[in-house]
Amino acid sequence: MVSKQAIQSEMIQAVETVKRTNPMAGSITNTVTINFVANAQLAVGGSAAMVYLPDEAEFLAGAGGATYINVGTLFPIYEETLPCAAKVLHETGKPWVLDPVAVGIGSLRTQLLQQFKDYKPTIIRGNASEIIALAGLWELDGGTAESNVRGVDSTDSVNAAKTAAIALAKWTGGAVAVSGETDLITDGKLMAISYGGSHFMEKITGAGCSLGGVVAVYATASSPFIAALTATAVYNVAAKRAELKVDGPGSFQVQFLDELYKATPEEIANNPFEIEEI
């Protein structure tokens, strides 16, 4: 049995390593939230680089410590860019994070996400409906062929995505983070439930997207499971603290970035979570 204390020790080490080394975690991400993604990566100690073009994505995939791919707002050129980047990442063994935003909506998005099955993302981060829909697209346990995604919103509970998350993690050999009122993180062998956050997270654009970018930062310094859990924990800590200091979503977003920056390794590791073996 893996002890909670051992996991917390690994989380502390991941945070300390990131703050010390300022690792590059490049992104091909949602244009609606690109600024917030970059700022969140910088706040936790990482270095950000945002690209669109195929040759730049290929270079970044090979040169960076990790890469974040978010399919939220697609440009036509992404039909070439995203598979190119994912192929390099898979072949080189570099960690990468997939955010399957709005999976099931549109033929290009579906085609790209289907291709990613063979490239096995290191970490998949999404809301419950996205995780269930992606497992369905990849014909894995817990998935459904019918998408319940409503834009970027989830219509399913985190608990409903448990089987799909485990199946995805086992297929990729990595980890899956399901975001919601409480958050579920699994690598197919362990499952953690992380608590905290704020109701304001649903009132700003980019909470989930920027979390994916921060997961990529920690993926440069730890295992997929620890990276996903640590990123989720720092978000839950920062959001909980920011909420106490503001009275609206605009000021919350600014304060949230400040709290990401200020959270210590020990505070992040001590954010409430439960752990169990599957």
Backbone torsions as a table, in degrees:
resi	resn	phi	psi	omega
1	MET	NA	127.4	176.6
2	VAL	-77.1	128.0	-177.1
3	SER	-81.4	151.9	176.7
4	LYS	-62.3	-36.4	-179.2
5	GLN	-64.3	-37.8	178.7
6	ALA	-66.1	-39.9	177.6
7	ILE	-64.6	-43.4	178.7
8	GLN	-62.3	-37.0	177.4
9	SER	-63.0	-40.7	177.8
10	GLU	-67.8	-35.9	177.3
11	MET	-64.0	-44.5	178.5
12	ILE	-60.3	-43.6	-179.9
13	GLN	-62.9	-40.2	179.5
14	ALA	-62.4	-45.6	-179.1
15	VAL	-64.9	-44.3	-179.6
16	GLU	-63.4	-40.7	-179.8
17	THR	-63.7	-43.6	179.3
18	VAL	-62.6	-45.8	-178.9
19	LYS	-65.1	-29.9	-178.0
20	ARG	-82.5	-36.4	-170.5
21	THR	-102.8	-14.2	178.6
22	ASN	50.4	59.0	-172.7
23	PRO	-72.4	148.8	177.1
24	MET	-79.6	126.8	172.9
25	ALA	-131.8	93.9	-177.0
26	GLY	-76.1	161.8	-176.0
27	SER	-138.6	142.9	163.2
28	ILE	-117.9	99.4	-163.8
29	THR	-135.5	173.3	-179.7
30	ASN	-51.9	120.5	-177.6
31	THR	-66.4	-22.4	178.2
32	VAL	-67.5	-28.2	-170.5
33	THR	-123.9	12.2	-171.3
34	ILE	-58.4	-38.8	-179.6
35	ASN	-65.8	-42.6	-179.2
36	PHE	-67.5	-38.9	177.3
37	VAL	-58.9	-50.6	-178.6
38	ALA	-61.5	-43.8	-179.1
39	ASN	-64.7	-37.8	178.2
40	ALA	-67.0	-41.3	177.6
41	GLN	-61.3	-42.4	178.7
42	LEU	-65.8	-39.0	-176.4
43	ALA	-62.4	-35.6	-178.6
44	VAL	-86.4	-4.6	176.2
45	GLY	114.4	2.0	-179.7
46	GLY	-89.1	179.9	175.5
47	SER	-121.1	135.8	-172.6
48	ALA	-109.7	148.1	172.9
49	ALA	-150.3	122.7	-176.9
50	MET	-110.1	128.9	-177.8
51	VAL	-133.0	162.5	178.7
52	TYR	-127.7	-36.2	-169.3
53	LEU	-82.5	148.7	-177.3
54	PRO	-56.8	-46.3	-177.2
55	ASP	-67.8	-35.8	177.9
56	GLU	-69.9	-37.7	178.5
57	ALA	-65.7	-39.6	178.6
58	GLU	-65.1	-42.1	177.7
59	PHE	-63.1	-46.7	-178.4
60	LEU	-62.2	-40.9	-179.8
61	ALA	-61.0	-36.5	-179.5
62	GLY	-83.2	-28.7	-173.1
63	ALA	-96.5	-28.4	-175.4
64	GLY	-78.8	166.8	176.8
65	GLY	-78.3	-28.6	177.7
66	ALA	-162.4	163.7	-179.0
67	THR	-135.5	142.9	177.8
68	TYR	-112.7	125.0	177.6
69	ILE	-117.5	120.4	-178.8
70	ASN	-123.6	125.9	-175.1
71	VAL	-97.3	24.1	-173.0
72	GLY	-59.9	-57.3	177.6
73	THR	-121.2	110.0	-171.7
74	LEU	-94.5	133.4	167.6
75	PHE	-95.4	153.4	178.0
76	PRO	-54.0	-34.4	-178.0
77	ILE	-66.8	-19.7	179.5
78	TYR	-64.4	-19.8	175.7
79	GLU	-59.0	-29.0	175.7
80	GLU	-96.5	-41.1	-173.7
81	THR	-63.3	-50.2	-171.4
82	LEU	-67.6	-48.3	177.1
83	PRO	-62.8	-34.3	178.4
84	CYS	-61.3	-48.0	179.6
85	ALA	-65.1	-46.1	-177.9
86	ALA	-62.5	-37.6	179.7
87	LYS	-63.5	-46.3	178.6
88	VAL	-62.5	-43.6	179.7
89	LEU	-61.0	-43.2	179.8
90	HIS	-65.8	-44.0	-176.6
91	GLU	-70.0	-32.8	-179.2
92	THR	-90.4	-10.4	-179.2
93	GLY	75.0	16.6	177.7
94	LYS	-75.1	140.7	178.9
95	PRO	-67.9	142.5	174.9
96	TRP	-147.3	151.6	-175.7
97	VAL	-114.6	131.3	177.0
98	LEU	-109.9	129.8	172.3
99	ASP	-115.0	103.7	-174.5
100	PRO	-83.3	58.6	-175.7
101	VAL	-56.7	131.5	174.7
102	ALA	57.1	32.1	177.6
103	VAL	-52.7	136.0	-179.6
104	GLY	98.2	-7.5	-179.9
105	ILE	-106.0	110.9	176.4
106	GLY	92.9	144.5	-175.6
107	SER	-72.3	-38.8	-179.8
108	LEU	-65.5	-45.1	178.4
109	ARG	-58.9	-44.6	180.0
110	THR	-63.2	-43.6	179.9
111	GLN	-61.7	-45.3	-179.6
112	LEU	-63.9	-46.2	-179.0
113	LEU	-66.5	-31.7	175.9
114	GLN	-66.0	-40.7	178.7
115	GLN	-62.5	-34.7	-176.7
116	PHE	-65.6	-17.8	179.6
117	LYS	-56.8	-44.0	-178.0
118	ASP	-75.0	-20.5	-179.9
119	TYR	-90.3	-3.4	170.6
120	LYS	43.9	82.3	177.1
121	PRO	-54.3	144.7	178.4
122	THR	-67.8	-40.7	179.5
123	ILE	-140.1	136.1	174.2
124	ILE	-113.8	128.4	177.9
125	ARG	-125.0	128.4	179.2
126	GLY	-165.9	175.5	172.8
127	ASN	-81.6	175.4	-173.0
128	ALA	-60.5	-44.0	-178.2
129	SER	-65.1	-37.9	178.1
130	GLU	-66.4	-40.5	179.6
131	ILE	-66.3	-42.0	178.2
132	ILE	-64.9	-43.0	-178.9
133	ALA	-67.6	-38.6	178.6
134	LEU	-66.4	-41.1	176.2
135	ALA	-61.8	-36.0	176.6
136	GLY	-66.4	-44.1	178.5
137	LEU	-60.7	-37.8	-179.2
138	TRP	-88.9	4.7	177.3
139	GLU	57.6	48.8	178.8
140	LEU	-112.5	163.7	-179.6
141	ASP	-57.8	142.1	175.7
142	GLY	84.9	-5.5	-179.0
143	GLY	-92.1	166.1	176.0
144	THR	-136.6	143.9	-179.3
145	ALA	-70.8	-23.8	179.8
146	GLU	-92.8	121.5	-179.5
147	SER	-78.8	132.5	173.7
148	ASN	-102.9	17.3	179.6
149	VAL	-74.0	133.5	176.1
150	ARG	-116.8	91.9	-173.3
151	GLY	64.3	-119.6	176.0
152	VAL	-101.1	5.9	-175.7
153	ASP	-95.5	153.7	177.7
154	SER	-98.7	141.8	173.4
155	THR	-114.0	9.0	178.2
156	ASP	-117.9	156.1	177.5
157	SER	-81.3	156.7	178.0
158	VAL	-59.4	-40.7	-179.4
159	ASN	-62.1	-33.1	179.5
160	ALA	-65.6	-21.3	-177.9
161	ALA	-94.0	3.5	-174.4
162	LYS	-57.9	-51.2	-177.7
163	THR	-62.8	-42.7	179.2
164	ALA	-63.3	-42.1	-179.4
165	ALA	-62.7	-43.3	179.1
166	ILE	-64.5	-42.3	179.7
167	ALA	-63.7	-42.1	178.1
168	LEU	-64.0	-42.5	-179.6
169	ALA	-64.4	-40.8	178.8
170	LYS	-67.1	-36.2	179.5
171	TRP	-66.7	-44.8	-176.0
172	THR	-81.5	-23.7	-172.8
173	GLY	77.2	11.8	-178.8
174	GLY	-116.3	-131.0	-177.4
175	ALA	-138.9	161.1	177.7
176	VAL	-133.2	134.1	176.2
177	ALA	-117.5	122.9	179.4
178	VAL	-107.9	117.6	-176.0
179	SER	-93.9	141.2	178.5
180	GLY	-174.7	-156.8	178.9
181	GLU	-60.2	-41.6	162.3
182	THR	-118.2	157.7	-173.3
183	ASP	-114.5	140.3	-179.3
184	LEU	-114.0	130.8	178.3
185	ILE	-129.0	131.6	-179.7
186	THR	-145.6	150.9	171.2
187	ASP	-116.3	15.2	-179.1
188	GLY	89.2	-14.2	178.1
189	LYS	-117.9	-38.2	176.9
190	LEU	-117.1	153.3	174.3
191	MET	-136.3	131.0	177.0
192	ALA	-118.3	144.9	172.1
193	ILE	-116.0	119.5	-176.0
194	SER	-107.9	138.0	-175.1
195	TYR	-115.3	159.1	177.7
196	GLY	128.9	-144.4	177.7
197	GLY	86.0	-166.4	-176.8
198	SER	-155.8	150.4	176.3
199	HIS	-67.5	-19.3	178.0
200	PHE	-69.3	-18.4	-179.6
201	MET	-59.0	-30.8	179.1
202	GLU	-81.6	-6.3	-175.8
203	LYS	-105.1	3.2	177.7
204	ILE	-123.4	155.2	178.0
205	THR	-89.8	125.5	172.2
206	GLY	107.9	6.1	179.9
207	ALA	-60.6	-48.7	-179.9
208	GLY	-71.2	-41.4	-179.5
209	CYS	-61.0	-46.3	-178.9
210	SER	-67.9	-31.6	174.9
211	LEU	-60.8	-42.3	177.2
212	GLY	-59.3	-39.9	177.5
213	GLY	-64.7	-38.0	178.7
214	VAL	-71.6	-36.3	173.4
215	VAL	-55.8	-42.9	179.7
216	ALA	-62.9	-38.1	177.3
217	VAL	-59.2	-48.7	-178.6
218	TYR	-72.0	-21.6	177.6
219	ALA	-67.5	-17.5	176.2
220	THR	-74.6	-15.0	-169.2
221	ALA	-126.6	2.9	-175.3
222	SER	-159.9	178.3	176.2
223	SER	-68.0	160.9	179.2
224	PRO	-55.3	-43.9	-178.5
225	PHE	-63.5	-47.4	-179.6
226	ILE	-65.3	-39.1	178.7
227	ALA	-61.0	-46.9	-178.6
228	ALA	-66.6	-41.4	-179.7
229	LEU	-68.8	-41.0	-178.9
230	THR	-66.0	-44.5	178.2
231	ALA	-62.1	-43.4	178.6
232	THR	-62.3	-41.1	-179.0
233	ALA	-65.1	-44.0	-179.1
234	VAL	-66.5	-32.2	175.9
235	TYR	-67.5	-42.0	-179.9
236	ASN	-67.2	-38.2	176.5
237	VAL	-64.5	-51.4	-175.0
238	ALA	-64.6	-41.1	-179.1
239	ALA	-66.8	-41.3	179.9
240	LYS	-62.3	-42.1	-179.5
241	ARG	-72.0	-41.2	-178.9
242	ALA	-62.4	-40.0	-178.3
243	GLU	-58.7	-33.1	-178.0
244	LEU	-72.1	-14.7	-172.7
245	LYS	-109.7	-2.5	-174.3
246	VAL	-133.7	171.1	178.6
247	ASP	-130.9	17.2	178.5
248	GLY	-166.2	164.9	-174.3
249	PRO	-67.7	-30.9	-179.6
250	GLY	-65.5	-51.2	177.8
251	SER	-68.5	-28.6	178.0
252	PHE	-61.0	-44.4	-177.3
253	GLN	-60.4	-42.2	178.4
254	VAL	-66.2	-47.1	-178.6
255	GLN	-66.1	-34.6	178.7
256	PHE	-60.1	-44.6	177.8
257	LEU	-62.3	-39.3	177.5
258	ASP	-62.0	-42.2	-178.1
259	GLU	-70.9	-33.7	172.4
260	LEU	-58.0	-44.0	-177.8
261	TYR	-66.2	-37.7	-172.5
262	LYS	-85.9	-19.6	-175.0
263	ALA	-62.4	130.2	-179.8
264	THR	-86.6	160.9	177.6
265	PRO	-54.6	-41.9	-178.7
266	GLU	-68.5	-39.4	178.4
267	GLU	-63.9	-39.4	178.7
268	ILE	-65.9	-46.6	-178.3
269	ALA	-66.8	-27.2	-178.3
270	ASN	-90.9	1.2	173.6
271	ASN	-58.9	136.6	-174.4
272	PRO	-58.0	128.8	172.6
273	PHE	-153.6	155.7	175.6
274	GLU	-113.1	149.5	-179.1
275	ILE	-133.5	140.7	175.7
276	GLU	-148.4	153.1	175.6
277	GLU	-85.5	143.9	-178.5
278	ILE	-92.2	NA	NA
